[in-house]
């Protein structure tokens, strides 16, 4: 099985829209949305959820208020200001501030603080009009998104083997942090989507450095290239200097927005230069995989 991961150095470059187009053009593929902190591929693909599984990671302190004596030692020792006073003069843990360090559990003189596993979110196996999909939802203010990304990739690869799919298309997260590292390690090919702005150029260079560090070949697409042709040329020059390959340009097209509103990919919604360019880019990606 080959694995393509579509990433971007920054948010808002059109990464998910292009991933959706790839999904529409691919054959015998399975899809994965690893942008778990702000998952939105499901908005284009309208998945029908077949199964859902809890994502458990880490632990979170919980005070049994009936057993709490109100001594305040836990609040005094908590370095994250996660302990709050209740109206009854007891103490409780703010789950959005708790870092799971367990100090309060250790210092409580009456052992009134439990430390159960933390339910951080869910991951799903679904069907879409373009094939099976594994995706997830991370809970509000929950951490360990890198671990959830690894879970999504692992389950998607297992489903690909089970269903005899020879290609995994991953919508990765933006940036260069832990979720991105969890998305790209061991991938067959990275497709980096950027835009012709100063921040787009800067963040693309950082993500290409990350790809080089993990020895994953990278291709670069400049989306909305015609809003700044000079910057597009600079980005493509920097791409080559970084050891990656510029693979195509996509013009600015309002049809992207119309397609998003309709819950469809651009290649389903319309025709024109942008669709032709995306189709050509996809053909190049497939050739590069081979």
N, C-alpha and C positions, 0 to 999 in steps of 0.2 A: 504494500500500500504506500502511495505517495501522499505527502501532506503539504499543502500550501497554506501559509499563514499570511493574512493581509493585515498589516499594521500601519501605524502612522506615528510620527514624532509628536504630534499635537492633535488635539481634538478638532472636529469640524472640517476635516479635509475632504470628506466624502467617502471615507473608508468603508462604512457599512453599506452605502448605496452601491459601491463597486463590487463588494463581496456578494451582494444580492444578485447583481448582474452575472457574476461568475457562476453562481448557483444555478441561474436560469440557463446558462449556456453549457454547463457541464453535463457529462453523461456518467451514470453509475457512480455517483458521488454520495458521500454523507457529509452533513454540515455540522458545525459546532460554533456556538457563540461564546467566546472566551472573554468578551468585554463585560465581565460579571458585575463590575461596579456600576455600570450604566448600560445594561443590555438593551438593545433596540432592534436587532435583526428580526425578532419575532414580529415587529410592526410591518415589515415588508412581506414576510413569508407566512403569516397567519397559521402557526403550527397548531395541530390538534394533539393535545397532550395525551400520551398513551400511559405513561407511568411517571410518578414523582417520588423522589427520595430525599429525606432530610439530610442536610449537611450539618454535621456536628464537628465543632473544632474548638479546642481549648475549654476552659472552665470559667464560671462566673460566680462570684460570691453572693449568697443570699442569706439575710439575717432572719432567723425565726423570732419574730417580735414578741411572741408570748414568753420566750425564754430569755430575752434580752433584759439585763438589769439596769441599762442606761448608764453604765460606767464611763463611756466615751473613749475608752482606750483605742478602739478600732478607728475612730475618727481622727484621733491624735496621731496615729501611726500611718494612716493612709496618705501617701505622697501624691495621689491623683485627685484629692478632694472628692472622692466618690461616695463618701458616707454622709448621709443626711439625717437630721433630727426630725422625728415624727411629731405630730401634735400631742401625742401621749408621752413625750419625753423619752421615747425609745429611739433606736437607730435603724436605718435601712440603707441598702446599697442602691445608688443610681446606676442602672445597667448601662447607660450610655457613657458613663465616665469610668466604669470599672475596667481595669487593665488585666484582671485575672492574676495578680501577682501573689495572692494567697497570704499576704502579711496579716490582714485582719483575722483570717481563720486561725493563724498561729497565735496571735496575741490575745484573743478573746478568752477571759478567765473562766467563763462558764460554757465554753464551746457551743455558743448559740449561732454560729455562722456555718452554713453548709457551703459546699463547693461543687455543685453538679456540673455535668458537661453542658456546654453552651450550644444552643441551637442557633446557627448563624444564617440559615437560609435553606433553599431547596435546589435540586437539579432535576431536570426533566428529560425524558425521551419522548420525542414527538414525531408526527408525520407532517410533511409539508408537500406542496404541489411539485417541489423539486427533489423530493426524497426525504429520508430520515434525518432527524436533527437532534443534537444534544445541546441543551442550553440550561441556564441557571438564573436564580435570583438571589442576590446577597441581601441579608436583612439590613435595616436602617442602622447606621453607625457600627456595623460589624466589620471585623478585620479578617485577616487570613484569606483575602481574595486570591492570592497566589496559590494557596492550597486548593481553593475551589476551582481555579483555572486548571490545575493539574488533574483534578477529579474529572472535569468535563472532557479534557483531552483523552484521558485514559479510557473513560467510558465510551467515547466516540470511536476510538481505535478498536475497542472490543466489539462494538456493534458493527463496525466496518468488516471485521473478520467474520463475525457471525453471519452477516448478510451478503458476504462476498462482494463488497464494494472496494474498488481499487483506488479511490481518491477521497481524501479528507480535505475539505475546505474550511478553514478556521477564520472567523472574524475576531481578530485580536484586539487588545486594548491599546490606547494611545500612550505615548510617553516612553520611558526607559526603565520603569520601576519593576518591582517584584512580579506583578501580574504579566508584564511583557516578557520577562525572563522565563517565567513558567510557560508562556505561550510558544516561545520560539526554539527552545532547546530541543535538539533532535529533529527539527523540521526538515523537510526536503528542500523547501524553497520559501523565501520571504518575498512578498510583494509590498513595497513601501509606497503609500499614497501621500503625496505632499501637495502644497499649494504655493504659488509664486509670490510669497511674502517674505519679509525678513525673518519672522518667527518660523515660518514653514521651512525655510532654508536652514536655519540654525538647528531646529529640532530634527530635521531629516539627517543632518550630519551626525548628530548624537546617536540616532537609532542605527545608522550604518556602522558606526564604531562598535555598537553592541553586537550587531550581526557578525562583524569581522571577529570579534572576541570569541564568539561561540562557533565560528567556522561554518556559518550557514549562508549559502549564496543568496544574494539580494538583487531584486529588480526594482526600478523606481518608475512610478507614474506621476506625472504632474497634472493634477486636476485643475480646471479653470485656468489653463495656461495662458489664454488670450487676454486675461485682465492685466498681465504684466509680462510681455514676451521677453524683455531684457532679463528679468529675474529668472524666468524659465530657463534661459540659456545658461545663466550662472549656476543654477541648480543642477542642470545636466552635466556641466563641466565638473562640479564638485562630486557628483555621483561617480564619474569615471575615475577621478583622483582617489576616491575612497575604495576603489576596487569593485564597484557595483556596476550594473548595466541599466542605462535609461531605456525603457521599453515602450514608451509612448506618451502622448499628450491627449488630454480630453478637454474640449472647449467648455466654457460656461454655457449652461443651457437651463432655462427655467423649467423645462420638461422634467428635470430631476425632482423639483418641488411638487409639481403636479402628480407625478408618479407616487411620491411619498404620501401625499394626501389621499390618494386612491388605494394605498396599501399594495402597490405593485412596484416591480423593478422597472428601470428605464427601458430595458430591451423588450419588455412586454408591452409597455405603454405607447411607444412611438417609434419612429424611424428618424434618420438624419445623421449628421456628421458625428455627434457624440456616440450614438449607437454603433456606427461603423467603426469608430476608433476603439471602443470597448471590445467589440468583436475581434478586431485585429489584435489587440493586446492579449485577449484570452488565447487566441491561436498561438501567439508567441510564447505565452506562459506554458502551454501544453508542449510545445516543441522543446522548450528549455527543460521541462521535466524528463523528457525522453533522452 
